């Protein structure tokens, strides 16, 4: 299981995240270890739906700008 973000707008930021055990993190390796023991939470969006939404936003923007 994994979690990630492909947030391109402010509305997409913090829709999903990984909750990790409380611990001091001082190196990239410690961060990866914490993430490996974390739990993905938040809202999952199917990649196809996310792509279609992205294309819709782009098309709408182009239509408004007269391109």
N, CA, C and O of each residue as an XYZ file, in Angstrom:
268
protein
N       0.852     -1.166      0.000
C       0.000      0.000      0.000
C       0.898      1.229      0.000
O       1.976      1.226      0.594
N       0.446      2.265     -0.665
C       1.224      3.498     -0.695
C       0.291      4.687     -0.800
O      -0.910      4.540     -1.025
N       0.861      5.858     -0.635
C       0.108      7.096     -0.802
C       1.046      8.105     -1.440
O       2.251      8.099     -1.190
N       0.492      8.945     -2.245
C       1.295      9.972     -2.889
C       0.400     11.109     -3.310
O      -0.817     11.065     -3.130
N       1.011     12.117     -3.867
C       0.227     13.252     -4.311
C       0.671     13.684     -5.690
O       1.842     13.573     -6.056
N      -0.259     14.161     -6.421
C      -0.005     14.767     -7.713
C      -0.816     16.054     -7.741
O      -1.463     16.384     -8.735
N      -0.763     16.771     -6.621
C      -1.578     17.963     -6.453
C      -1.093     19.075     -7.371
O       0.063     19.492     -7.305
N      -1.989     19.547     -8.226
C      -1.668     20.644     -9.123
C      -2.420     21.918     -8.771
O      -2.161     22.974     -9.348
N      -3.346     21.824     -7.828
C      -4.084     22.998     -7.390
C      -4.129     23.015     -5.872
O      -3.916     21.986     -5.231
N      -4.405     24.175     -5.292
C      -4.517     24.266     -3.837
C      -5.613     23.364     -3.295
O      -5.503     22.843     -2.185
N      -6.669     23.179     -4.074
C      -7.768     22.319     -3.628
C      -7.331     20.866     -3.484
O      -7.941     20.109     -2.729
N      -6.280     20.468     -4.201
C      -5.812     19.083     -4.154
C      -4.844     18.813     -3.008
O      -4.639     17.659     -2.630
N      -4.249     19.863     -2.454
C      -3.274     19.690     -1.380
C      -3.991     19.226     -0.119
O      -5.045     19.763      0.224
N      -3.451     18.267      0.552
C      -3.932     17.688      1.820
C      -5.201     16.862      1.677
O      -5.936     16.685      2.648
N      -5.467     16.355      0.479
C      -6.613     15.463      0.291
C      -6.260     14.061      0.795
O      -7.130     13.330      1.269
N      -4.989     13.692      0.690
C      -4.500     12.404      1.200
C      -3.106     12.604      1.774
O      -2.365     13.481      1.329
N      -2.752     11.792      2.763
C      -1.453     11.897      3.413
C      -1.125     10.575      4.073
O      -1.937      9.649      4.083
N       0.083     10.496      4.628
C       0.506      9.299      5.362
C       0.736      9.690      6.810
O       1.553     10.561      7.108
N       0.011      9.041      7.704
C       0.231      9.245      9.133
C       1.324      8.295      9.574
O       1.242      7.092      9.330
N       2.350      8.831     10.226
C       3.484      8.012     10.655
C       3.578      8.028     12.173
O       3.080      8.949     12.820
N       4.222      7.002     12.745
C       4.434      7.004     14.187
C       5.252      8.232     14.601
O       6.126      8.680     13.858
N       4.967      8.767     15.781
C       5.717      9.928     16.271
C       7.139      9.493     16.577
O       7.372      8.588     17.378
N       8.091     10.159     15.919
C       9.507      9.876     16.136
C      10.322     11.008     15.549
O       9.851     11.744     14.683
N      11.540     11.141     16.023
C      12.448     12.142     15.472
C      12.940     11.656     14.111
O      13.315     10.494     13.954
N      12.933     12.552     13.137
C      13.411     12.214     11.796
C      14.503     13.205     11.444
O      14.271     14.411     11.371
N      15.711     12.669     11.225
C      16.843     13.540     10.939
C      17.525     13.269      9.618
O      18.348     14.064      9.164
N      17.189     12.151      8.998
C      17.835     11.801      7.733
C      16.782     11.312      6.743
O      15.688     10.916      7.145
N      17.105     11.338      5.456
C      16.157     10.787      4.478
C      15.830      9.313      4.743
O      14.699      8.883      4.519
N      16.790      8.556      5.206
C      16.544      7.142      5.501
C      15.537      6.980      6.645
O      14.692      6.086      6.612
N      15.633      7.841      7.645
C      14.675      7.786      8.756
C      13.273      8.169      8.285
O      12.284      7.608      8.757
N      13.187      9.117      7.361
C      11.885      9.480      6.805
C      11.282      8.307      6.035
O      10.101      7.998      6.197
N      12.080      7.660      5.205
C      11.582      6.503      4.452
C      11.144      5.380      5.390
O      10.138      4.718      5.136
N      11.884      5.165      6.460
C      11.514      4.126      7.427
C      10.189      4.486      8.113
O       9.329      3.624      8.297
N      10.028      5.756      8.490
C       8.774      6.189      9.120
C       7.607      6.015      8.153
O       6.542      5.538      8.544
N       7.805      6.403      6.885
C       6.734      6.260      5.891
C       6.380      4.794      5.657
O       5.220      4.465      5.413
N       7.379      3.914      5.732
C       7.122      2.485      5.546
C       6.216      1.934      6.643
O       5.500      0.957      6.424
N       6.245      2.555      7.821
C       5.404      2.111      8.931
C       4.154      2.973      9.088
O       3.408      2.822     10.056
N       3.929      3.871      8.140
C       2.787      4.776      8.220
C       1.513      4.170      7.652
O       1.511      3.062      7.116
N       0.443      4.920      7.782
C      -0.865      4.507      7.295
C      -1.406      5.567      6.345
O      -1.588      6.716      6.747
N      -1.670      5.200      5.080
C      -2.283      6.171      4.158
C      -3.708      6.487      4.599
O      -4.481      5.585      4.919
N      -4.048      7.770      4.615
C      -5.403      8.210      4.969
C      -5.833      9.311      4.008
O      -5.007      9.907      3.317
N      -7.110      9.566      3.975
C      -7.629     10.632      3.130
C      -8.491     10.080      2.021
O      -8.995      8.960      2.098
N      -8.649     10.880      0.996
C      -9.540     10.551     -0.114
C      -8.732     10.028     -1.292
O      -7.797     10.689     -1.743
N      -9.082      8.848     -1.794
C      -8.424      8.253     -2.947
C      -9.209      8.624     -4.193
O     -10.438      8.567     -4.211
N      -8.478      9.004     -5.233
C      -9.102      9.312     -6.516
C      -8.516      8.392     -7.568
O      -7.297      8.258     -7.675
N      -9.379      7.761     -8.343
C      -8.901      6.881     -9.404
C      -8.074      7.709    -10.392
O      -8.491      8.805    -10.765
N      -6.910      7.208    -10.823
C      -6.046      7.976    -11.728
C      -6.739      8.413    -13.025
O      -6.453      9.496    -13.534
N      -7.634      7.601    -13.560
C      -8.336      7.977    -14.784
C      -9.236      9.183    -14.523
O      -9.280     10.106    -15.336
N      -9.945      9.186    -13.415
C     -10.794     10.330    -13.075
C      -9.958     11.584    -12.850
O     -10.346     12.674    -13.271
N      -8.817     11.437    -12.190
C      -7.943     12.583    -11.963
C      -7.441     13.143    -13.293
O      -7.378     14.360    -13.467
N      -7.087     12.268    -14.226
C      -6.623     12.710    -15.537
C      -7.736     13.434    -16.297
O      -7.508     14.493    -16.881
N      -8.929     12.862    -16.285
C     -10.048     13.494    -16.986
C     -10.372     14.860    -16.388
O     -10.660     15.803    -17.125
N     -10.328     14.975    -15.078
C     -10.575     16.260    -14.429
C      -9.508     17.271    -14.845
O      -9.819     18.426    -15.135
N      -8.260     16.837    -14.874
C      -7.161     17.715    -15.279
C      -7.361     18.210    -16.710
O      -7.149     19.387    -16.999
N      -7.766     17.314    -17.598
C      -7.995     17.705    -18.990
C      -9.177     18.666    -19.102
O      -9.135     19.603    -19.899
N     -10.226     18.446    -18.317
C     -11.388     19.323    -18.317
C     -10.992     20.730    -17.860
O     -11.406     21.716    -18.472
N     -10.203     20.831    -16.801
C      -9.757     22.132    -16.299
C      -8.915     22.839    -17.356
O      -9.064     24.043    -17.567
N      -8.039     22.103    -18.014
C      -7.186     22.691    -19.057
C      -8.038     23.186    -20.228
O      -7.819     24.292    -20.723
N      -9.000     22.388    -20.674
C      -9.868     22.779    -21.785
C     -10.689     24.007    -21.427
O     -10.800     24.940    -22.221
N     -11.257     24.006    -20.245
C     -12.064     25.136    -19.790
C     -11.226     26.410    -19.742
O     -11.698     27.481    -20.123
N     -10.000     26.296    -19.282
C      -9.100     27.447    -19.224
C      -8.788     27.972    -20.619
O      -8.767     29.182    -20.841
N      -8.546     27.057    -21.561
C      -8.244     27.470    -22.936
C      -9.468     28.124    -23.591
O      -9.326     29.096    -24.334
N     -10.646     27.607    -23.323
C     -11.853     28.200    -23.897
C     -12.095     29.605    -23.356
O     -12.542     30.485    -24.091
N     -11.806     29.817    -22.082
C     -11.994     31.126    -21.485
C     -10.988     32.141    -22.004
O     -11.297     33.327    -22.124
N      -9.764     31.666    -22.316
C      -8.740     32.592    -22.798
C      -8.833     32.833    -24.296
O      -8.117     33.683    -24.826
N      -9.709     32.098    -24.996
C      -9.935     32.302    -26.412
C      -8.943     31.616    -27.319
O      -8.830     31.976    -28.491
N      -8.221     30.634    -26.807
C      -7.252     29.907    -27.630
C      -7.918     28.950    -28.560
O      -7.243     28.258    -29.323
